Amino acid sequence: MSTDILTQHHHTDPDEQAAAFTRTPPQDLPAEQSVLGALLLSGSPGNPAHRYFAETLETGIVAEEYYRPAHATIHRAICGLNAAGEPVDAITVADELTRRGELTRIGGAGYLHTCVQAVPTAANGPYYAEIVRAKAYRRAVIDSAQSILQYAYSEEGTEGEVRDLVEQKLTEIIAGTPCLHQAPPTVDDLYLDFIADLEDIQNGKKAGLTYGFADLDTITSGMQPGNVTVVAAQSGVGKSTLALNAAVAAAKTGARVMFSSLEMSSTELMQKIAAAEGKIALHHLTHQGALTAQGWETVRRLGADLFRSLPLRVYRPDGASLSDIVSAARACARDGGLELLVVDYLQLVEVEQSRSITREQAVASVSRGLKNLSVQLDCHVIALSQLNDDGLMRESRAIKNDASVVIKVHRPDADDKESPRSGEVDLIIEKNRFGPTATTTVAAQLHYSRFQDMNSM
C-alpha cells in the first residue's frame, strides 16, 4: 500500500466514519416480497408451477438472508410446512403462523396476499432469490468490516490478535460468497477414482449412453454425461428422426430421457416412435382409415411392451424459451433423474435478450446455456442445429466450441434422386473429443421414421 493511501486513510473525517456505521444496509424489500410470493404461488404439489418452488429454494436462500424479520418468519413457516409434506399457500401459511403465534407479528394474513401480488410470475422466484442473497452477502461483508474497524479502533489486543481477527473475518466473507465452492481437488485426490473408472472402461463396465448405432458408439464412446452432441443437417434430411431414434435407444437401456421439441407436437413424436418401433408406415398413423387391424394390434402391443415402461418424457413448451426447457429438465432431474436431454432445435430456442444482441449471439447464449446445464445435471445433451443451403451451420463457431461431438447428417440422394447410394445416410463426425473424426453410414427407412445400422438390414 502506498504512503499516500495510508495518509489518506489515516486522515479520514471521523464524521464520515460514523456515517458508515449508520447507513441503511443493502436490502431489497420488493425482491424479498417477490420471493415469498413465488413460494406461496408454487408451493402446492400438483400445481403446474410447482417446479419453481423447488428451484427457488435450490438457490440456497435461507430465512436469515431476509432483511425484514417478518419475511424471515414467513420463510421459516413455508419451509416448515414443506418439510412436513404439507401444501404451501397463503391460507396454509397463515394457519401455520397462527399456530406459532406469529401471524400478527408479520402483519396478518393480508400481508401474505400482498406478497403474492408482488410477484408477476412464480417462474421469477429463483431470480428474486438471488437478489435477496446478494444483498444479504453485502450486509455480511459490512458486518465483518465493522467488526474489524471497531476492534482496530479499540486498540485492544496485540498485533497478532488483530491479524488473526482480520484473517478470520476475511475467510468468513470469502467462504460466504454465494456460489463459491471449496478449493478443487488435487490430482492425487482424483487418482484412485481415475483408476477405478479406467478399470471399468477397460473391462467394458462403463460406457456412454448408446446412440443406437454401433459404429457411432464405437467412434465416440457413446454419450458421456456433462457433454453436448450437436446434430446438424439441412431441413428435411431427418435430424429430428435421428435424434428421436437415439433418445428411444438410450431409454431402452433404462436411461432417463427428455425430448424437447419446438417443431413437433407430442402426438407427432408418439406417431414417429410407434412407426419406428412397430415398423408401421408413418402415413398409416397419420391418415384416416389407413391403419389396418394388424397395425392396431401392433400399436396396442407397443403400449404394454414399450411405452408403459420406457423412461422417456416428451416436453413441448408453451413458448420457446431456454428457461422453460431448463426448468423442465431440472424438474425431471428431481423426479427420478435425467441422463439425456434432446433439444430440437437450437435456432428456435429463445433467450432473454436486449435489442442490441444479434441472432448469432442469442443462439450462442442458448448453446452455452445447454452446455452449462449438461454439467450441472451431469447429463448428456443432444442439440439439433439447422444447416443453411451451403451446408454451413449457422452460428457455427460458438455451437462447435460448446459441443464435444459434432455430427453432420448427409443424404447422398437428397439432391440426386438417381444416386446409387439411395437410402444411405452419412453421419459425418466433424468433432470428437473422445476419439477420431470419421464418417459412418447408416440406412434410412424414413417411411418407418427410423435409421438403422447397415449390417442389421
C-alpha positions as CSV (number, residue, x, y, z in Angstrom):
1,M,0.0,0.0,0.0
2,S,1.4,3.4,-0.9
3,T,2.2,6.2,1.6
4,D,-0.4,8.5,0.0
5,I,-3.1,5.9,0.5
6,L,-2.0,5.3,4.1
7,T,-2.0,9.0,4.8
8,Q,-5.4,9.5,3.2
9,H,-6.9,6.6,5.3
10,H,-5.3,8.0,8.4
11,H,-6.9,11.4,8.0
12,T,-10.4,10.2,7.2
13,D,-13.0,12.5,8.6
14,P,-14.4,10.9,11.8
15,D,-17.9,12.1,10.8
16,E,-17.6,10.1,7.5
17,Q,-16.5,7.0,9.5
18,A,-19.5,7.4,11.8
19,A,-21.8,7.7,8.8
20,A,-20.6,4.4,7.5
21,F,-22.0,2.7,10.6
22,T,-25.4,4.4,10.4
23,R,-26.2,4.0,6.7
24,T,-29.2,1.7,5.8
25,P,-27.6,-1.6,4.9
26,P,-28.1,-3.0,1.4
27,Q,-31.6,-4.6,1.0
28,D,-34.4,-5.0,-1.5
29,L,-37.7,-5.4,0.2
30,P,-39.8,-5.8,-3.0
31,A,-37.5,-8.7,-4.0
32,E,-38.0,-10.3,-0.6
33,Q,-41.8,-10.0,-1.0
34,S,-41.5,-11.5,-4.5
35,V,-39.5,-14.5,-3.3
36,L,-42.2,-15.2,-0.7
37,G,-44.9,-14.6,-3.2
38,A,-43.3,-17.0,-5.7
39,L,-43.1,-19.7,-2.9
40,L,-46.7,-19.1,-1.9
41,L,-47.9,-19.3,-5.6
42,S,-46.0,-22.5,-6.4
43,G,-45.9,-24.4,-3.1
44,S,-48.7,-26.9,-3.7
45,P,-47.8,-30.3,-5.4
46,G,-50.0,-30.7,-8.5
47,N,-49.7,-27.0,-9.3
48,P,-48.2,-26.7,-12.8
49,A,-45.8,-24.1,-11.4
50,H,-44.7,-26.3,-8.5
51,R,-41.2,-26.8,-10.0
52,Y,-40.5,-23.2,-9.4
53,F,-40.9,-23.7,-5.7
54,A,-38.0,-26.2,-5.6
55,E,-35.9,-24.1,-8.0
56,T,-36.3,-21.0,-5.7
57,L,-35.2,-23.0,-2.6
58,E,-32.4,-24.6,-4.6
59,T,-30.7,-21.1,-4.8
60,G,-29.8,-21.8,-1.2
61,I,-31.8,-18.9,0.2
62,V,-32.5,-19.2,4.0
63,A,-34.5,-17.2,6.4
64,E,-31.5,-15.4,7.9
65,E,-30.9,-13.8,4.5
66,Y,-34.0,-11.6,4.6
67,Y,-33.5,-8.1,5.8
68,R,-37.0,-7.7,7.2
69,P,-37.6,-10.0,10.2
70,A,-41.2,-10.6,9.2
71,H,-40.1,-12.0,5.9
72,A,-37.7,-14.4,7.7
73,T,-40.6,-15.5,9.9
74,I,-42.8,-16.2,6.8
75,H,-39.9,-18.1,5.1
76,R,-39.5,-20.4,8.1
77,A,-43.2,-21.2,8.2
78,I,-43.1,-22.0,4.5
79,C,-40.1,-24.3,4.9
80,G,-41.7,-25.9,8.0
81,L,-44.9,-26.8,6.0
82,N,-42.8,-28.1,3.1
83,A,-40.7,-30.3,5.3
84,A,-43.8,-31.8,6.8
85,G,-45.1,-32.6,3.3
86,E,-48.0,-30.1,3.6
87,P,-49.1,-27.8,0.7
88,V,-47.9,-24.3,0.8
89,D,-50.2,-21.3,0.0
90,A,-51.4,-18.1,1.7
91,I,-54.1,-20.0,3.6
92,T,-51.9,-22.8,5.0
93,V,-49.1,-20.5,5.8
94,A,-51.5,-18.2,7.7
95,D,-52.7,-21.2,9.7
96,E,-49.2,-22.2,10.5
97,L,-48.2,-18.7,11.6
98,T,-51.3,-18.6,13.8
99,R,-50.3,-21.9,15.3
100,R,-46.9,-20.5,16.1
101,G,-48.4,-17.3,17.5
102,E,-46.6,-15.2,14.8
103,L,-49.4,-14.1,12.4
104,T,-49.9,-10.7,14.0
105,R,-46.1,-10.2,14.1
106,I,-45.8,-10.4,10.3
107,G,-48.7,-8.1,9.6
108,G,-51.7,-10.5,9.5
109,A,-53.0,-12.8,6.8
110,G,-53.5,-9.8,4.4
111,Y,-49.7,-9.3,4.2
112,L,-49.3,-12.8,2.7
113,H,-51.6,-11.8,-0.1
114,T,-49.6,-8.6,-0.5
115,C,-46.5,-10.8,-1.1
116,V,-48.4,-13.0,-3.6
117,Q,-49.5,-9.8,-5.6
118,A,-45.9,-8.5,-5.6
119,V,-44.5,-11.3,-7.9
120,P,-45.6,-11.2,-11.6
121,T,-44.9,-14.9,-12.0
122,A,-43.6,-17.8,-9.9
123,A,-41.1,-18.6,-12.6
124,N,-39.1,-15.5,-11.5
125,G,-38.7,-16.8,-7.9
126,P,-35.1,-18.0,-8.4
127,Y,-34.1,-14.7,-9.9
128,Y,-35.5,-12.7,-7.0
129,A,-33.9,-15.2,-4.5
130,E,-30.5,-14.5,-6.0
131,I,-31.1,-10.7,-5.5
132,V,-32.0,-11.3,-1.8
133,R,-29.0,-13.5,-1.3
134,A,-26.7,-10.9,-2.9
135,K,-27.9,-8.2,-0.7
136,A,-27.5,-10.4,2.4
137,Y,-24.0,-11.1,1.4
138,R,-23.2,-7.4,1.2
139,R,-24.6,-6.9,4.6
140,A,-22.4,-9.8,5.9
141,V,-19.4,-8.1,4.4
142,I,-20.3,-4.8,6.1
143,D,-20.8,-6.6,9.4
144,S,-17.4,-8.2,9.2
145,A,-15.7,-5.0,8.1
146,Q,-17.3,-3.1,11.0
147,S,-16.1,-5.8,13.4
148,I,-12.6,-5.2,12.1
149,L,-12.8,-1.4,12.3
150,Q,-14.3,-1.5,15.8
151,Y,-11.6,-3.8,17.1
152,A,-8.8,-1.8,15.4
153,Y,-10.1,1.5,16.9
154,S,-10.4,0.0,20.4
155,E,-6.6,-0.6,20.4
156,E,-7.2,-3.8,22.3
157,G,-5.2,-6.9,21.8
158,T,-1.7,-7.5,20.3
159,E,-0.8,-7.0,16.7
160,G,-1.0,-10.8,16.2
161,E,-4.5,-10.9,17.7
162,V,-5.6,-8.1,15.3
163,R,-4.1,-10.0,12.4
164,D,-5.9,-13.2,13.5
165,L,-9.3,-11.4,13.6
166,V,-8.8,-9.8,10.2
167,E,-7.9,-13.2,8.7
168,Q,-10.9,-14.9,10.4
169,K,-13.3,-12.2,9.2
170,L,-11.9,-12.2,5.6
171,T,-12.1,-16.0,5.5
172,E,-15.8,-15.9,6.6
173,I,-16.5,-13.3,3.9
174,I,-14.9,-15.3,1.2
175,A,-16.5,-18.6,2.4
176,G,-19.9,-16.9,2.4
177,T,-19.7,-15.7,-1.2
178,P,-22.8,-17.0,-3.0
179,C,-22.0,-20.0,-5.3
180,L,-18.3,-20.0,-4.1
181,H,-17.1,-23.6,-3.9
182,Q,-14.3,-25.2,-1.9
183,A,-10.9,-25.5,-3.4
184,P,-10.9,-28.1,-6.2
185,P,-9.3,-31.5,-5.5
186,T,-5.7,-32.2,-6.4
187,V,-4.7,-34.9,-8.9
188,D,-3.7,-37.0,-6.0
189,D,-7.2,-36.9,-4.6
190,L,-8.6,-37.9,-8.1
191,Y,-6.1,-40.7,-8.8
192,L,-8.0,-43.6,-7.1
193,D,-11.3,-42.6,-8.7
194,F,-9.4,-42.3,-12.0
195,I,-8.0,-45.9,-11.7
196,A,-11.5,-47.3,-10.8
197,D,-13.0,-45.6,-13.8
198,L,-10.2,-46.8,-16.0
199,E,-10.7,-50.4,-14.9
200,D,-14.4,-50.1,-15.6
201,I,-13.8,-48.7,-19.1
202,Q,-11.2,-51.3,-20.0
203,N,-13.4,-54.1,-18.7
204,G,-16.4,-52.8,-20.6
205,K,-18.4,-51.9,-17.5
206,K,-18.5,-48.2,-18.1
207,A,-19.6,-46.7,-21.4
208,G,-21.6,-43.7,-22.5
209,L,-25.3,-43.9,-23.4
210,T,-25.9,-45.6,-26.8
211,Y,-26.8,-43.5,-29.8
212,G,-28.4,-46.7,-31.1
213,F,-25.8,-47.1,-33.9
214,A,-22.9,-49.5,-33.3
215,D,-20.2,-47.7,-35.3
216,L,-21.2,-44.3,-33.9
217,D,-21.0,-45.6,-30.4
218,T,-17.5,-47.1,-31.1
219,I,-16.1,-44.0,-32.6
220,T,-17.5,-41.6,-29.9
221,S,-17.6,-43.9,-26.9
222,G,-21.3,-43.2,-26.6
223,M,-22.9,-40.2,-25.0
224,Q,-21.0,-39.1,-21.9
225,P,-22.6,-37.1,-19.1
226,G,-21.7,-33.4,-18.9
227,N,-21.2,-33.2,-22.6
228,V,-23.1,-32.0,-25.7
229,T,-23.6,-33.6,-29.1
230,V,-24.7,-31.3,-31.9
231,V,-26.5,-33.0,-34.8
232,A,-26.6,-30.7,-37.8
233,A,-28.5,-31.1,-41.0
234,Q,-30.4,-29.3,-43.7
235,S,-34.2,-29.2,-43.4
236,G,-35.9,-32.5,-44.4
237,V,-32.9,-34.7,-44.1
238,G,-34.1,-36.4,-40.9
239,K,-32.1,-34.9,-38.0
240,S,-35.2,-35.0,-35.7
241,T,-35.8,-38.6,-36.6
242,L,-32.2,-39.5,-35.9
243,A,-32.3,-37.7,-32.5
244,L,-35.6,-39.4,-31.6
245,N,-34.2,-42.8,-32.5
246,A,-31.2,-42.1,-30.3
247,A,-33.5,-41.0,-27.4
248,V,-35.5,-44.1,-27.6
249,A,-32.4,-46.3,-27.9
250,A,-30.9,-44.7,-24.8
251,A,-34.3,-45.0,-22.9
252,K,-34.5,-48.7,-23.8
253,T,-31.3,-49.2,-21.7
254,G,-33.0,-47.7,-18.7
255,A,-31.6,-44.2,-19.1
256,R,-34.0,-41.4,-18.2
257,V,-34.5,-39.1,-21.2
258,M,-36.4,-35.9,-22.0
259,F,-37.1,-35.0,-25.6
260,S,-38.0,-31.3,-26.0
261,S,-39.4,-30.4,-29.4
262,L,-40.1,-26.9,-30.6
263,E,-41.2,-28.2,-34.0
264,M,-43.3,-31.3,-33.5
265,S,-46.3,-31.8,-31.2
266,S,-46.4,-34.7,-28.6
267,T,-48.8,-36.5,-31.0
268,E,-46.3,-36.3,-33.9
269,L,-43.5,-37.6,-31.7
270,M,-45.6,-40.5,-30.5
271,Q,-46.5,-41.3,-34.1
272,K,-42.8,-41.4,-35.0
273,I,-41.9,-43.6,-32.1
274,A,-44.7,-46.0,-32.9
275,A,-43.8,-46.1,-36.6
276,A,-40.1,-46.8,-35.8
277,E,-40.7,-49.4,-33.1
278,G,-43.6,-51.2,-34.7
279,K,-42.4,-51.0,-38.3
280,I,-45.7,-49.3,-39.2
281,A,-45.7,-47.0,-42.2
282,L,-45.8,-43.5,-40.8
283,H,-48.5,-42.4,-43.2
284,H,-50.8,-45.2,-41.9
285,L,-50.7,-43.5,-38.5
286,T,-51.4,-40.0,-39.8
287,H,-54.2,-40.6,-42.4
288,Q,-57.8,-41.5,-41.7
289,G,-58.7,-45.2,-42.1
290,A,-55.1,-46.2,-43.2
291,L,-54.3,-48.3,-40.1
292,T,-55.0,-52.0,-40.6
293,A,-56.3,-54.4,-37.9
294,Q,-52.7,-55.7,-37.7
295,G,-51.5,-52.2,-37.3
296,W,-53.9,-51.5,-34.4
297,E,-52.7,-54.7,-32.7
298,T,-49.1,-53.6,-33.1
299,V,-49.9,-50.2,-31.5
300,R,-51.7,-51.9,-28.6
301,R,-48.8,-54.2,-28.1
302,L,-46.4,-51.2,-28.0
303,G,-48.4,-49.7,-25.2
304,A,-47.9,-52.8,-23.0
305,D,-44.4,-53.8,-24.1
306,L,-42.7,-50.4,-24.7
307,F,-44.5,-47.2,-23.7
308,R,-45.6,-48.4,-20.3
309,S,-42.0,-48.8,-19.1
310,L,-40.0,-46.6,-21.3
311,P,-38.4,-43.8,-19.2
312,L,-38.8,-41.2,-21.9
313,R,-40.5,-37.8,-21.3
314,V,-41.8,-35.6,-24.2
315,Y,-41.8,-31.9,-23.5
316,R,-43.5,-29.4,-25.8
317,P,-43.0,-25.9,-24.1
318,D,-45.8,-23.4,-24.4
319,G,-43.2,-20.9,-25.6
320,A,-39.7,-21.4,-26.9
321,S,-37.6,-20.0,-24.1
322,L,-34.4,-21.6,-22.8
323,S,-35.6,-21.0,-19.3
324,D,-38.7,-23.2,-19.8
325,I,-36.5,-26.1,-21.2
326,V,-34.0,-25.7,-18.3
327,S,-36.8,-25.7,-15.7
328,A,-38.4,-28.8,-17.2
329,A,-35.0,-30.6,-17.3
330,R,-34.4,-29.7,-13.7
331,A,-37.8,-31.0,-12.7
332,C,-37.0,-34.3,-14.5
333,A,-33.7,-34.5,-12.6
334,R,-35.5,-34.1,-9.3
335,D,-38.2,-36.6,-10.3
336,G,-36.1,-39.7,-10.8
337,G,-33.1,-38.2,-12.6
338,L,-32.1,-37.1,-16.1
339,E,-29.4,-38.7,-18.2
340,L,-30.2,-37.4,-21.7
341,L,-31.8,-34.2,-22.9
342,V,-32.6,-33.7,-26.6
343,V,-33.4,-30.2,-27.8
344,D,-35.0,-29.8,-31.3
345,Y,-33.6,-27.4,-32.4
346,L,-31.1,-24.7,-31.3
347,Q,-32.2,-21.9,-33.7
348,L,-35.8,-22.0,-32.4
349,V,-34.9,-21.6,-28.8
350,E,-35.3,-18.0,-27.4
351,V,-33.3,-16.3,-24.6
352,E,-33.8,-13.1,-22.7
353,Q,-32.1,-10.6,-24.9
354,S,-31.7,-6.9,-25.3
355,R,-32.4,-5.2,-28.6
356,S,-28.7,-4.8,-29.4
357,I,-27.9,-8.5,-29.3
358,T,-27.6,-10.3,-32.7
359,R,-29.4,-13.6,-33.5
360,E,-26.0,-15.3,-33.7
361,Q,-25.2,-14.1,-30.1
362,A,-28.6,-15.3,-29.0
363,V,-28.1,-18.8,-30.4
364,A,-24.6,-18.8,-28.9
365,S,-26.2,-18.0,-25.5
366,V,-28.6,-20.9,-25.9
367,S,-25.7,-23.2,-26.8
368,R,-23.7,-22.1,-23.7
369,G,-26.8,-22.5,-21.5
370,L,-27.3,-26.1,-22.6
371,K,-23.6,-26.9,-22.1
372,N,-23.8,-25.5,-18.6
373,L,-27.0,-27.4,-17.9
374,S,-25.3,-30.7,-19.0
375,V,-22.6,-30.1,-16.4
376,Q,-25.0,-29.0,-13.7
377,L,-27.3,-32.0,-14.1
378,D,-24.5,-34.4,-15.1
379,C,-26.5,-35.5,-18.2
380,H,-25.8,-35.6,-21.9
381,V,-27.4,-33.1,-24.3
382,I,-28.2,-33.7,-28.0
383,A,-28.8,-30.3,-29.6
384,L,-30.1,-30.2,-33.1
385,S,-28.9,-27.4,-35.4
386,Q,-30.1,-26.2,-38.8
387,L,-27.7,-26.1,-41.8
388,N,-28.1,-23.4,-44.4
389,D,-28.1,-24.1,-48.2
390,D,-24.3,-24.0,-48.3
391,G,-24.0,-26.8,-45.7
392,L,-22.7,-24.4,-43.1
393,M,-24.0,-24.4,-39.5
394,R,-25.5,-21.1,-38.6
395,E,-23.7,-19.5,-35.7
396,S,-21.3,-22.4,-36.1
397,R,-18.3,-21.2,-34.1
398,A,-20.0,-20.8,-30.8
399,I,-22.0,-24.0,-31.2
400,K,-19.0,-26.1,-32.1
401,N,-17.0,-24.7,-29.2
402,D,-19.6,-25.9,-26.7
403,A,-20.0,-29.3,-28.3
404,S,-17.9,-32.4,-27.6
405,V,-19.2,-34.2,-30.6
406,V,-20.5,-32.6,-33.9
407,I,-22.3,-34.8,-36.3
408,K,-23.4,-33.6,-39.8
409,V,-26.2,-35.7,-41.4
410,H,-25.9,-36.0,-45.2
411,R,-28.1,-37.9,-47.5
412,P,-26.5,-38.5,-50.9
413,D,-29.9,-38.9,-52.5
414,A,-31.3,-35.7,-51.1
415,D,-30.1,-33.7,-54.2
416,D,-29.6,-36.6,-56.6
417,K,-32.6,-38.8,-56.8
418,E,-30.7,-41.2,-59.1
419,S,-27.8,-41.6,-56.7
420,P,-26.5,-45.2,-56.4
421,R,-26.4,-44.6,-52.7
422,S,-30.2,-44.1,-52.4
423,G,-31.4,-44.9,-48.9
424,E,-28.0,-44.4,-47.3
425,V,-27.1,-41.6,-44.9
426,D,-23.7,-40.5,-43.9
427,L,-23.0,-39.4,-40.3
428,I,-20.0,-37.2,-40.7
429,I,-18.3,-36.8,-37.3
430,E,-16.6,-33.4,-37.6
431,K,-15.6,-33.0,-34.0
432,N,-15.0,-35.7,-31.4
433,R,-13.3,-35.1,-28.1
434,F,-13.4,-38.8,-27.3
435,G,-11.8,-40.2,-30.5
436,P,-11.1,-39.6,-34.1
437,T,-13.2,-37.8,-36.7
438,A,-14.7,-40.2,-39.2
439,T,-17.7,-40.9,-41.3
440,T,-20.1,-43.8,-40.7
441,T,-23.0,-44.8,-42.8
442,V,-26.5,-45.9,-41.7
443,A,-29.6,-46.8,-43.6
444,A,-32.6,-44.5,-43.8
445,Q,-36.1,-46.0,-43.5
446,L,-37.9,-42.7,-43.3
447,H,-41.3,-44.3,-44.2
448,Y,-40.8,-46.0,-40.7
449,S,-39.3,-42.8,-39.3
450,R,-36.1,-44.5,-38.4
451,F,-32.4,-45.0,-39.2
452,Q,-30.7,-48.4,-38.9
453,D,-27.2,-49.8,-38.9
454,M,-26.3,-51.1,-42.3
455,N,-25.4,-54.6,-41.0
456,S,-28.8,-55.0,-39.4
457,M,-30.8,-54.6,-42.5
